[in-house]
Amino acid sequence: MKPQNKLAFAHIGVAIVAFALGAMVALMQALSRASLALPLRSARIFYISVTAHGVLMGLVFTTFFIMGLGYAFSRASLGRVTGERVAWASFWIAVVGTAVAAATILSGKATVLYTFYPPLQAHPLFYFGATGLVIGSWGWCGVMIASYRSWRKENPTPPVPLVMHGMLTTVIVWLLATAGLAVEVLVLILPWSLGLVKTIDPLLCRTFFWWFGHPLVYFWLLPAYAIWYTVLPRVVGGKLFSDNLGRMVFVLFILFSTPVGFHHQFADPGISASWKLAHTVTTFLILFPSLVTAFTLIASLELAARARGGKGLFGWVRALPWGQPLFSSVALAMITFALGGFGGAVNAAYAMNSMVHNTAWIQGHFHLTVGTAVALTFMGITYWLLPRLTGKELRLSAAASVQPYLWFVGMMLFGVVNHITGLMGMPRRIYDAGYGGSEIAARWAPWTAVSAVGGVVLFVSSALFVSVVVATLLYGRKIEEPEIAFAEALDAPANPVRGIWDRWPLWTAISVILVLAAYALPIAHHLMLHRFGSTGFKPF
């Protein structure tokens, strides 16, 4: 492997290890929810696995993969990664933090799921470990910004390449989001976990968490969008329909991704209805860039497919390379994301949210969006990146071609069924769906069995993905490393000049104002109310 590729590969390698571990514990959860008699099955083991799965998949896999992707794309598009020593130091801080947090979870001392929700209390080492992961990611943010600034000094006029436009958007969204998490963990939770204070304000913590929690989704999603916009059109042999639309979409995510958290707190007292309504409006606004993305990408794919000989109103769809694992992964991810988006509109509407709140609908929605739109895109880009980073030919190519379809089928069985059982009243994160023989719960049983089948299919798909990666690393034939190249845009001018969408200080300043407007006043109002503290609760 070339030395310049080791940084990106190290991050993606840690991500894949976290993915493999997270997939193993996920299988047990799906089978347990179907009330199957598993060895060592207990509530304690189940909720340890729920926490491990959430942290490994939602925080570790995604964060390390995005950091590795950022380094690979920065070197390919800007020709540099500025500050590699800082990058490696940040990597090891994040690795050590992850190891500490994971060990605390697996020892049973951090059964708090992944939402940092008091009064559930973990051992202080869990919070210290999670803090290390976030600090490491801040180092990555600094390196990405430094790389851009270094490139900009040498290239003052042209716009930054679109793929880096997307990654810089990811950096800004992450820094804005983790500001709320830092306050929650460092100011509120750690002193409480260390025993320096006896009680904690759960509602205040929830508010700071959702300052972070929903934009976290866009931290995951934006790198996937960068892949969709800049890699996918080239893979199908076409061009991106519009570079400008892509830049606008990324900027809109900067503006509207953070001030949306109260739609997760519709059931919480202490937050006025007017503020919940304001966050509902911004939540619906965030649907707009996704609709623009759907138009832009479908147009790009149609043009490419017709150039390949596709005919008819929809006949061009058959001309797309459905056997190519990157394309099939992304295409199936986009289809699933569209389905999940409809569920997201339900979650954002106050009346309908009241019906599905804390039911299995939520975990179904989460797995269709993040669990497929993001995870399946990352798996697909791994197949594309491995030969480019390692100089080895992809092995088990047949398995790589089948794996995305298995994931799609498994997620339809798992995710859609969870939507159905949620509408029937089944709670989320439930260990025993039988409820001691409840007549109502008995109606869920056939559906939870289907969901368990979906979980098994997803596990098989995960195993194939990991097998392809391992086989390529161990037995891949040495080849000349293919180029990491990105799609050209149909509307690209001959001599491009950076425009309004590349004014990062402007959009960052506006987004900071929007975040403060969305959270400062309601938090100040809450602090003036009569507040109630809670001691720590450790269920196991």
N, C-alpha and C positions, 0 to 999 in steps of 0.2 A: 504494500500500500504506500502511495506517495505521502510524504510527511504532511503536506497541506490538507490531506483528507482525514487525518487521524482525529482531529478535533470534532468534526461533524460525526464521524463514525462512532466515537466513544459515547457521545450523547445518545445517538440512536440505538446503540447497543444496550445501554442501561434501560432505555425505554422499552425495548423488546423483552428484556428480562422481566421488567415490571408487568408487562402485558401477559407474559406466560404465567406468572404467579397469580395475577388477578383473574385469569381465565379459569385456573384450577379451582379457586375458591368459589367462583361464580356457579360452576356446575353443581356443587353441593347445595347452594342456595336454591336453585331451580328445582332440584329433586326433593329437597326438604319441604319446600312450600307445597308440593304435591302430597305431603304426608307419607312419603315412602320410608320404609324402615331401613335407614342407613346405619352403618357401623358408627358408633360414638356420636350419634345424633343427639343434640341437646340444645337448649336455648342459648347457653353460654357459647358453644362452638358456633352456632348459627350467627349470633350477633358479632362475634369476633370476625367471622368471615365477611359479614356485610361491611364492617368497618375497613377491613383489609382490601376488599374489592373496590370500595369507593375511593380510598386513598391511592391504591396502586394504579387503578385505571384513570380516575378522574383528575388526580394531581401529579403522580409520578410519571406515568406513561406519556401523558399529553405534554407536560412541561419539558421533559428531557427531549422528546421527539421534536417539539417546536424549536427548542434551542438548537438542536443539531441541524434541523432544516434551515434555520436562519443562517447558520454559519456556512452551510453548503451553498445556499442561494446568494449570500453576500459575496463569497469568493467567485462564484460563477458570473454574477451580474456586475459587480463593482470591481472585481479583480483583486480583492483584499479582504482580510479580517484584521482590523486595527486593534492591537492590544491583546495578542494571543496569550501572554503570560497571565493577564487578568482573566481571560477566558478559561484557561486551565485551572487557575485558583478557584474561580467561581464554580467550575465543574466539580471539584473535589469537595468544596463546601456543601454543594447540593447533594452529592453522593453520601457524605457522612451524615448529613441531616436526614436523608431518606432512610439510611440504615438504622439510625437511632429511633426514628418514628416507627418504622416497620417492626423492629424488635419489641418496642413497647406495646404495639398492637397485638402481636402474636403471643406475647406473654400474658395477655388478658388484662392489661392495666390501662387500656385506652379504648374501651367499648363505647365510643361516642359518635359512631357513624363517620361522616366526613364533614359535617356541617358546623362544627364548633358551637353547638347549641347548649349553653347552660340551661338547666342545672346539671346535665350530664357532665361529669368531670373526669378528666384523664390525668394520668401521672404527668408531672411537669416535663419529663423527658420527651413525651409525645409533642408537646407544644414547642420545646426547644428544637426538636428534629424538624418539625414543619417549618419553623422559622429559618432553619438552615437552608431548606429547599428554596424558600422565597428569597433569601439573601443571595443565594447562588443565581437565581433567575434575574435579580436586579443587576448583578454583574454582567450577565448576558445582555441585558438592556443597554448598559453602558457601552459595551463593546459594539453593539449594533449601531448605536448613535454615533460613536467615534468613527466607525467605518464609513458611515454616511457623510459625516462632516469632512473627513479626509478626502473622500471622493468629490464632494461638492467644491472644495478649494481648487481642485484641478479641473472641475467641470462646472463653472458657475452658471452657464446658460441652459443646457438641456434639462428636461425633467428626469428625475431618478427613474431607472427601469421599473416597470410596473410591478414586477415580483418583489422588489425591495420596497416599493410604495406600500404593498400589502404587509410586508414584515414590519415596517416602521409603524404602520397603523396598529399592528399587534402589540408592539412595544408600548405605545402611548396608552392603549386601552388597559394593558396589564399594570402599568405604573399607577394609573388612576384608580384601578380596582383594588390593588393591594394596599393602597393608602388606608382604606377602610379596614381591611383585615389586620394591618399593623396596629391600628388603634385598639381593635378588639382584643388581639392576642397579647400585645405587650403592655397595654395600659390596664385592661380589665381582667383577662383570663389568667395570665401568668401569676400576678400577685395572689389571686384567689386560689389557684392550684398549688402554689407554694405555701399556702397557709398564712400569708401576710395579712390578708383580710378574710373575714369569716363568710361574708355573703356577697352575692353578685346580682346585678340587675339583668334578668334574662331578656326583657324586651329591648333594652339598650344594646345588648350584645347581638340580638337577632337583627336589629337595624343596621349595625355596622357590618354584620356578616353579609346581609343582602346588598349592601353597598358594593361588596366584593362578589357575591355569589352569582348574580345574573350576568354581569360583564365577564365573569369567568367563562361563561358559555361562548362569548365572542372571542375571547383569547384562544379558545380551542378552534372556533369556526373560521376565524380570519386566515390562518395559514392554509386551511383547506380551500378557502376561496382563492387564495393566491395560486394554489395548484390548479384549480378549475380554470382560472382566467389565463394563466401563462404557460402551463404545461399541456393541459388537455387538448387545446386546439392544434398544437404542433404534433401531438401523438396521432391525431386522426388525419394529419396531412393537410390542415387548413390554416386559417388565420383567425385571430380574435376579431369579432365583429366591431368592437369599439373600445379603444384604449381609454378615451375620456369617460365613458360610462363606468368603466372599472375604477378609475381614480375617484369619481364622485361617490361610488358605492362605499369604498373604504373610508372616505372622510365622513360620510353619514354615520358609519358605525362608531367613529370617534365621538361624534356629537351625542348620539342617542343610546349608546350601549349601557352607560352607567346609571343615569337617573330613571331607572325602571324597577328598582328593587321592591317597592311597596306592593306590587301585585303578588308577591310571595307572602305578604303579611296582611291580606284582606281579613283574616280571621283574628288578627291581633288587636287587643284594645290599646288605647293610648296613642293611636295614630288617627288623626282626623280624617273624615270621609273625603274632604276636599283634597288632601294630599294623596290619598289613595287614588282619587280620580285623576289627579295630575300625572301620576306614574302610569296609570292605565293608558292615558293618551300617548305618552312617550313610548309605551310598550307597543302600541299599534303603529306608531311612526316607524319603529324599527323593522316592521314587516316590509316597508317600501323598498329598501335596498335589496332585500332578498327577491322581491318581484322583478326588479330591474335586472338582477343577476340571472334569473330564470330566462328572461327575454334575451339577454345578451348571449348567454351560453347556448341556448337552443338555436339561435340564429347562426352562431359560429359553427355548430355541429351540422346544421342543415346545409350550409354553404359547402362545407368540406365533403359531406356525403354526396351531394349532387355532383361535385367535381369528381367523385369516385365512380359516378355512373348511377347514382340513386335517382329513381323516377317516381312520379305520382305524388299525391297529396301527403301520404305518409310512407310511401315505399322507400324513401331515402333512408329511413331508420334502419332498414335491413342492410344498407351499404356501409354502416359503421362497423368498426373492428371489434365485435362483441367477444371474440376469442382472446383479445389482448388483455392481460390482467389489469394493467393500469386503467385502461378505458372502462372495462366492465366494472371495476371497483368504483370509479368515480360516477359512472352513469347510474349504477344501482344506489350509490350513496345519495345522489341528487333526487332520484325518485322517492326514496325513503324520507329524505328531508322535506320534500313537499307534503307527504302524508303527515309527518310530525308537525309541520307548520300549522296545519288546520287545528291540531290539538293544542298548539301554543296559543292560537286565537281564543280557544275556549278557556284556557288558563288565565288569560289576561282580562276576561270579561267577568265583572264582579259576581253577577247572579249565577253564571255557569260554573265559575270557580268554586262557589260555595257547594256545588253538587259533587265536584270531583276532588276537592281539597283533601290531601292526605289519604287518598285511595290508591289502588294499584294503577289507576289511570296515569298518575304522575310518573311512576317508574316506567310505564310503557312509553309515555311521551319522551322521557329522558333517553331511553334506549333507541328510539327511532331517530332522534335528532343527533345527540352527541355520540351515542353508541354505534351509530351507523354512518351518518353524514361525515363525522370526523374520523372515527376509528377506521372505517372501511377505506376512506381516502388515504389515511396514513399507511394502511397496509398496502394499498395499490402503489403509492409512490415509493414504498420500500423496495418493491420488485424492480422499479425503474432506477432507483438510486444505487442499489447494491453493486451492480457492475460498474457504475460510474465512480463509486468511492473505492472499491476494492480491486478493480481490474480482473474480476472473476465472472465467468459466464453463469447466468442464473440456472440452477439445477432444479429438477422436479418441476419442469415447466407445465406439465399436464396438471399437477396438483395446484400450481399457481393459477391456472386458468379456471379450475373448478371452484377453488376456495371462495371467491367473492359471491358466487351464486349460492353456495351453501350458507354463507353468512346472511344473505338476503332472505332465503327461505326460513332459516332459523329465527331471524329477527321478526319476520311476519308472524310466525307461530308464537313467539314469545311476546313481542311488543303489542301486536294488535289484540291478542287475547288478554293482556293486562289492561288494555283500554276497556274491554268488555266487562271483565270482572270488577274493574273500578266503578263502572256505571251500576253494577249490581251491588255495590257497597263494600267490596272487599278492601280492607286497609292495606296500605303499603308497608314494607319492611316487617312482614308478619311471619312468625316462626311456624305456628300451627294453624293452617287455614281451616281446620275442622271445628274450631271454637267449642270443643268438648261435646260434639254431637248436635250443634245448633242446626235447626231446620233450614234457616236462611243460608248458613254457611255450606250446607250440603249441596246447594245449587251451584256453588263455585267449583265443586270437585271435578266434574268433567273438564272444565276449562283449565283448571290448574294442571291437570294431566297433560293437556295439549301444550300448555306453557312449558312443562317439564321436557316434553319432546323437543320443543324449540331450543331449550337450554342445552340439550344433548347435541343437537345439530350445530349450534353455535360453538360448542366445545370442540367438535370435530373440525370445524372450519378454523378455529384458533390453532389447533394442533397442526393442521396442514400448513398454515402460515409460518409457524415457528419452525416446522420441519424444512420448509423451503429455504428459510434464512440459514439454518444450521448447515444444511447440505451444501448450500452455495459457499459458505465460509470454509467448510472442511474439504469439499471435493470439487469445487468449481474449477473449470479449466481456465488457465490464465489467458486473458485477452487484452487487447489494447483498450484502455478505458474510453468508453464513448463520451462524447461531449455533453455537459449539462447545458442545454440550450433552451430558449424560451420562444413562444409564439410571437410572430409579428402581428401588428394590428392593421386592419383594412384602412382605418382612418389616420394612420401615422403620416404626418407631413415629412417632406424631404429634410427640412432643417427644424426639428422640433425645439420649442422654447417652453420652459417651465411656466405653467399657468397658475390659476387661482387654487387648484386642487393640490398643488405642491407647496403651499404656504403653511408649513408645519407650525410655526409659532402662533399664527393666527388661529388655526383650528384647535390647537392645544389650549390656548387662552380661553376661547369660547367654551370648550368642553369643561374646563375647570370652573368657569362661572356657572354653567348648567348643573354641575355636580353639587356645588355649594348651594345653589338655589334649591336643589331637590332635597338636600339633607340637612343643611345647617339650621334652618328654621324649625323643622319638625323635631330635630334632636334637641335644640334649645328649649322648645315647648315641653318636650318630655322631661327634661331636667328640672323644669319648674313645677311639675306635678308632684303629688305625693307618691313616692316610689317605694317599691317592695323588693327586698333582697331575698336571695335564696342560698341556702347552703348547698354544698356539692352532693351529687347523687351518683353512686357507682353501682349499677344494677348487678354486676358480677364480680 
